[in-house]
Amino acid sequence: MSLKITLFGITRDIVGTSVIELPAPAPTTVAELLAEMRRQYPALGELRSCAVAVNNEYAGPEQALHTVDEIALIPPVAGG
């Protein structure tokens, strides 16, 4: 199973590309995906927060992921 993840903002800068594919055992969850991303890219662990969207909706840590899902890693944003 391979998951395609779209990256935005500082997450894209840390990883060095806007889209990555990660091999993942089935089934996998948002929490497991984040743990693997932080293992491969330790600087992601330094972010104050990082949200995951699955199929255009924010996802909780226990949500299961499938190869057909649209997954996005959304960094914290600041505004004013």
Number of C-alpha atoms within 10 A of each C-alpha: 12 14 20 17 20 19 22 17 13 17 21 17 11 15 17 11 12 16 15 14 11 13 10 17 10 12 11 16 19 20 16 17 19 18 15 14 17 14 12 11 14 14 14 20 14 10 12 8 11 15 15 23 18 19 12 11 11 14 19 14 13 11 14 17 20 18 14 10 15 16 24 22 23 19 19 14 9 5 3 2
